[in-house]
Every structure is written in structure tokens, then in C-alpha cells.
Amino acid sequence: MANLILHEYARSGNCYKIRLTAAHLGIPIERREYDIMAGETRSPAFLDAVNANGRIPVLQVGDDYLPESNAACCYLADGSDLIPHDRFDRADMLRWMFWEQYNHEPNVATLRFWYGWVGEDNLTDLQRAMLPAKHAAGEAALTLMDEHLSRTPFFAGGRFSLADIALYAYTHVAEGGRFELHLYPAVEAWLARVADLPGHIAIDA
């Protein structure tokens, strides 16, 4: 495998997904940190060389750059047991990863960022108006997860996969977005199972 460099902000769940995938696979990754609050990913140097979209994470593979966290996880895990070999289970894994980016991350992760980084007193009028809807959507996402996990130990194929990594990243810190995880016992049990797996690392590792 080519030399790997992760362009990241370490406290981001999306960046953590890639590190967690690499840790489970024993793949070494060089890390380069950017201060998103200081606008470092919007600098001309970053936009020209790393990602014209101005976002992290970006996984650099040799001279090539791969944005989008779940795409980078798939690159790292290709051919490994983190991607189910069964055709349906593999598609189901992708279903949960797509769902995470569309239903989970925009609500759970966004509120964590707004409360923890922007600060409630600094929210715009538009952001403030969006709070109830984002809380409701995040709670709906956690409820769906809880119902699913009450029937199976992991999200796809009955075993740990990239779907679990993708969803663990922001779920385990969801209380930063003022979500009460104790209301979702199956989710809490799943979080503990994932954290107990060999190779697991913390978000700030």
C-alpha cells in the first residue's frame, strides 16, 4: 500500500472513522492536523493541494487525494473482514454508511459542533431556529438505531463492519450534542461492544 497521510482535525468524528478503521486493520497512517476554527482548510494552499472543497478529512494515498470519510474507510478496508463478503450484507453495510451521512451526521454531529465549538450564544438566528428540528431528527436516528440493535449485535451481517465504525464515531460523543444516550439502551450496549473490540482506539488517540 502507498504511503498514507491523513489530513485531519483530530476531534472530528469523520476524521476519527479513518483512524479507527486503520487501527483495526493495523495500517500505519501519518497524521497532519489542521485548525478548522482558524480556517486552515480554507487557505489557498489547502484548496489547491489537498481538497478544493475545503473540507477534511482527506486521505492522501501517495500522490492522490481521497476526500469523504466513508470513501477513505472503504479504501483502507478493501479486501478485509471489515467489509462483508456476502453480497447482500455488503450492500447493507453501505446502506447504513449512506444513512449515517444523510440522517445521522447532519443532526447528531452538527449539534455537537454547534454546542461544543460555536457555542449556543454565538449561533445565528437561522441556526437557533433549526435547533428543534435537528434535535428531533437526531433523536429519530438514535431511535432507529436502538430498534435495529435490539435485534442484532452489529449493524450489517451480524458482525462488526465499516457500518459500525461509521456510526460509532459520532454516536459515542452524541451527548456533546445534548442527546441522552441512556434513553437508548441497545445503542449503549453496542457502544460498549465496539469499544471492547481488539484494536479499538479512542477519538483523541
N, C-alpha and C positions, 0 to 999 in steps of 0.2 A: 504494500500500500504506500502511496506517495506520502511525503511529509504533510502533516495535518496541523493547521493553525486555526484556532477558534477565536474569532473576533467577537468580543462579548462584553456584557455588563453582568458581573457575577451574580447579582441579586435577582436578575431576571429569571423567571421560571422557564421561558423559552430557551434561554442560554443553558440553563441547568439541565434541560432534557438531553442536550447533546453530550454534556459531560457525564451524565448518568448512564446514557447508552454506552459511551466509550468505557466507563468504569466496569460495567457488567461484561463487556467484551475483552477487557484487558488491553485496550488500544490507547497508546500514549498520544496526547494532544498538547501542543504548545498553546498557551493562552495569551491573548492580548486584550487588555482591558480598556474600555472607553467610558468616559463620564457622560452619560446621556443627558444629565441635568445641565451640563456645561455646553451642550450642543456639539460634542466632538464627532458625532456621527453625521453631522450636517456640514462638516468642513469640506472645502474643495478637495483636499487630499483624500478623504474617505469616500466622497461621492465619485471621484474619478477612478480610484484604485480598487475599492472594496465593494461598494454597493450603491449604485446610482439612486436607489430607493431610500437611502439614508437611514436604514434600519439594521439592527443586529437581532439575533446572531447571524453570522456568516461563517461557514466552514470553508476555509481555504484548503484546497487539495492540490498540492504542488503549485502550479501557476493558475489554477482555475478557482473560481469563487462560487460557492453554493449558498444562496440565502434561503430563508424559511426553515424553521427549526425541525419540522417533521420530515421535510425532504432530506435534511442533513442526517437525521436519525436513521432514515431508510438507507441512505448511502452507507453509513457505518455498519449497519446490521445485515446488509445484503448477504444471504447465504448462511446466516446464523440461526440459532433456535429462537431468537427474539422475533423472527418473522415466521409465522406458522407455515408448515409445508402443505397442509391441506388447502385446496383452492378456496373453499368457502370460508374457512377460518381466516385465511389471509385477507380475503375481501372484507370480512367482518372486522378484522383489526383496522383496516383502512377506514372503514365506516366510522369507527369510534375516533380515529385520529382526525378525520374531516369534521366530525361533530364537535370535537374539542375546540377546534379553531373557529367554528361558526356559532356554537351555542354556549360553550363554557368559558373560554378565554376572554371573549369580548365583555363578559359580565364579571366573572369572578376575578380575573386578573386586572381588569380596568379599575374596579373599585379598590383593590389592594393598592394600585398605583395612585389613585386619586387621594385616598386617605393617608397613605404612608409616605408619599413623595410630594405631591402637590399641596396637600393639606386642605382640610374642609373649608377653612376660612378663605382660602385662595381660589376656590372653584369659581368658574364663570357662572353666569346666570343660566346658561344652557346646560352646563354640567350639573348644576344643582337641580334643575328641572328633570334631568334624566335619572337621578338617584333612585326614585321609587321603582321605575321600570327595570333598571339594571339589577336592583336587589331582587325583584320578583323573578326576573329571568335567571339569575344565578341560583336562587332557591329552587326553581323548577329543574334546572340542570342537576343540582345535587340530589333532588328527589328522584329523578330518573335514574341516576347512578345508584342510589341506595336500593331502589327496587330491583335493578339488574343484579347488583352484587349480593342481594339476599338469596339469589338462586345459583350463583356461581362464584368461585373464589377469585377469578380474574376476568378481564373483560372479553377476551376472544379465545375460543378453543379450549377453555378450562385451564389455561396455563398462562404464566407471565409472558407478556409480549410488549412490543412497542406501544400498543394501545395503553397499557398500564403506565408506562413511562410518561407518555404524553399527558395523561390525565393526572398522574401523581404530582407533577411539577407545580401546578398552581392550586390543586386541591389541598395539599398538605399545609399550605400557608393561607388558606381561604379566610381564616379568622382575621387576617390583616385587612380584608375587605368587609369585615363586620358580619361574616356568616358564622352561624353557630354550628360547628361540626358535631356537637353532641346530639343534635337532632337527627343525625343520620348514622345510626349505629353500624349498618353494614359498610358504609363508607369508612368509618373509623376503624373497623376490623380489617378492611382491605389495606388501609394506610399502614397499619401495623405489620401486616403480612409483607408488604413491599419493603418496608424499612428493615425487616429482619432477613431479607434475602442476602446471600453472599454477594459481595461486590458493590453493595449499596454505599453511596456517599451522600453526605448532607449537602444542602444547597450552597453553603458557603465554604465547602471543602476545596 
